[in-house]
Amino acid sequence: MINFKELLKKQNQNQLILMCVLLLYVLFDTPIPPILKPFFNNMLGQIITILISLVLLIYYNPILGVLSMYVAFLMLQKSYSAELPKSKPVVTEQEKNSKMHQMNNAVKKQRESLELDMVDKMTPFVSNLNFSNPSYKPVLEDKVQGSNL
């Protein structure tokens, strides 16, 4: 009660205004502005937010300090929950299969026009070499401890 009476003095009027602003933020559950979301989503912004609330807790009225700690927690929680990825809609197996067939048909049409045309244009590989009777005889080395096949 003593802390609250000190807060109502004229010299502490700025603290009272700040406390009212923080209370309005908590009561009306206002979202974080999109401009400030990147500030709270990185480590430096989170540390600065916690340090500001600790400074208010240590050097100013304890009521204002506790309220600022709560608001800092809410702001960090709101900025974190806003960045969670949204889940994709559920797709059935039949829809997946139909999309895969559509994509495969498109790929087949592209391949038919290029690859098969190039293969048709190539000359066939014909070899007149006779590999049935070679002019050499393979010899098994004595130093190698292998088996005859």
C-alpha positions as CSV (number, residue, x, y, z in Angstrom):
1,M,0.0,0.0,0.0
2,I,2.9,2.3,0.7
3,N,4.3,1.7,-2.7
4,F,1.0,2.6,-4.3
5,K,0.8,5.9,-2.3
6,E,4.3,6.8,-3.5
7,L,3.2,6.2,-7.1
8,L,0.4,8.7,-6.7
9,K,2.8,11.6,-5.8
10,K,3.4,14.3,-8.4
11,Q,7.1,13.4,-8.8
12,N,6.2,9.9,-9.8
13,Q,3.6,10.8,-12.3
14,N,5.5,9.4,-15.3
15,Q,5.7,6.0,-13.6
16,L,1.9,6.1,-13.0
17,I,1.4,6.8,-16.7
18,L,3.7,4.0,-17.7
19,M,1.9,1.7,-15.4
20,C,-1.5,2.6,-16.9
21,V,-0.2,2.0,-20.4
22,L,1.2,-1.4,-19.4
23,L,-2.1,-2.3,-17.7
24,L,-4.0,-1.3,-20.8
25,Y,-1.7,-3.6,-22.8
26,V,-2.4,-6.5,-20.5
27,L,-6.2,-6.0,-20.2
28,F,-7.0,-5.4,-23.8
29,D,-4.7,-8.2,-25.0
30,T,-3.4,-6.1,-27.9
31,P,-1.2,-7.9,-30.5
32,I,2.4,-6.8,-31.2
33,P,2.6,-4.5,-34.2
34,P,4.1,-6.2,-37.3
35,I,7.0,-3.6,-37.3
36,L,8.2,-4.7,-33.9
37,K,7.9,-8.5,-34.4
38,P,11.4,-8.9,-35.9
39,F,12.8,-7.0,-32.9
40,F,11.4,-9.5,-30.4
41,N,12.2,-12.6,-32.5
42,N,15.9,-12.4,-32.2
43,M,18.1,-13.0,-29.2
44,L,19.3,-9.4,-28.8
45,G,15.8,-8.0,-28.8
46,Q,14.7,-10.5,-26.1
47,I,17.7,-9.7,-23.9
48,I,17.0,-5.9,-24.2
49,T,13.4,-6.4,-23.3
50,I,14.3,-8.4,-20.2
51,L,16.9,-5.9,-19.2
52,I,14.5,-3.0,-19.5
53,S,12.0,-4.8,-17.3
54,L,14.7,-5.6,-14.8
55,V,15.8,-1.9,-14.6
56,L,12.2,-0.9,-14.0
57,L,11.9,-3.5,-11.2
58,I,15.2,-2.5,-9.5
59,Y,15.2,1.3,-9.8
60,Y,11.5,2.2,-9.9
61,N,8.4,1.3,-8.0
62,P,8.1,-2.5,-7.4
63,I,4.5,-2.6,-8.7
64,L,5.7,-1.1,-12.0
65,G,8.6,-3.5,-12.1
66,V,6.5,-6.6,-11.6
67,L,4.0,-5.4,-14.2
68,S,6.8,-4.7,-16.6
69,M,8.2,-8.2,-16.1
70,Y,4.8,-9.6,-16.9
71,V,4.4,-7.5,-20.0
72,A,7.8,-8.5,-21.2
73,F,6.9,-12.1,-20.8
74,L,3.6,-11.6,-22.7
75,M,5.4,-9.7,-25.5
76,L,8.0,-12.4,-25.9
77,Q,5.4,-15.1,-25.8
78,K,3.2,-13.4,-28.4
79,S,6.1,-12.7,-30.8
80,Y,7.2,-16.4,-30.6
81,S,3.7,-17.9,-31.1
82,A,3.1,-15.6,-34.1
83,E,6.0,-17.1,-36.0
84,L,5.0,-20.8,-35.8
85,P,4.5,-22.3,-39.2
86,K,0.9,-23.1,-40.2
87,S,0.1,-26.6,-41.0
88,K,-0.7,-27.6,-44.5
89,P,-4.1,-29.0,-45.4
90,V,-4.5,-32.8,-45.3
91,V,-4.2,-34.4,-48.8
92,T,-5.5,-37.9,-49.5
93,E,-3.5,-40.6,-51.3
94,Q,-5.7,-40.4,-54.4
95,E,-5.0,-36.7,-54.8
96,K,-1.3,-37.3,-54.4
97,N,-1.4,-40.1,-57.0
98,S,-3.3,-38.0,-59.5
99,K,-0.9,-35.1,-59.1
100,M,2.1,-37.4,-59.5
101,H,0.6,-38.9,-62.7
102,Q,0.0,-35.5,-64.1
103,M,3.6,-34.5,-63.4
104,N,5.0,-37.8,-64.8
105,N,2.9,-37.4,-68.0
106,A,4.3,-33.9,-68.5
107,V,7.9,-35.1,-68.0
108,K,7.3,-38.1,-70.4
109,K,6.1,-35.7,-73.1
110,Q,9.2,-33.5,-72.7
111,R,11.5,-36.6,-72.8
112,E,9.8,-38.1,-75.9
113,S,10.4,-35.0,-77.9
114,L,14.2,-34.6,-77.1
115,E,15.7,-37.9,-76.0
116,L,14.0,-40.3,-78.4
117,D,14.6,-38.0,-81.3
118,M,18.3,-37.9,-80.5
119,V,18.5,-41.7,-80.2
120,D,16.7,-42.1,-83.5
121,K,19.2,-39.8,-85.2
122,M,22.3,-41.6,-83.9
123,T,24.0,-44.1,-86.1
124,P,24.0,-47.7,-84.8
125,F,27.2,-49.0,-83.3
126,V,28.4,-51.9,-85.5
127,S,31.7,-53.6,-84.9
128,N,33.5,-56.0,-87.3
129,L,36.1,-57.1,-84.8
130,N,36.2,-60.8,-84.0
131,F,36.9,-61.4,-80.3
132,S,36.4,-65.2,-80.5
133,N,40.1,-66.2,-81.1
134,P,42.6,-63.9,-79.4
135,S,46.2,-64.0,-80.4
136,Y,47.5,-64.4,-76.9
137,K,47.2,-66.9,-74.1
138,P,46.5,-65.9,-70.5
139,V,49.0,-67.3,-68.0
140,L,48.4,-67.7,-64.3
141,E,51.3,-66.3,-62.3
142,D,53.0,-68.7,-59.9
143,K,53.7,-66.1,-57.3
144,V,50.0,-65.3,-56.8
145,Q,48.3,-67.9,-54.6
146,G,45.1,-68.0,-56.6
147,S,43.0,-70.9,-57.8
148,N,42.3,-71.9,-61.4
149,L,38.8,-71.3,-62.5
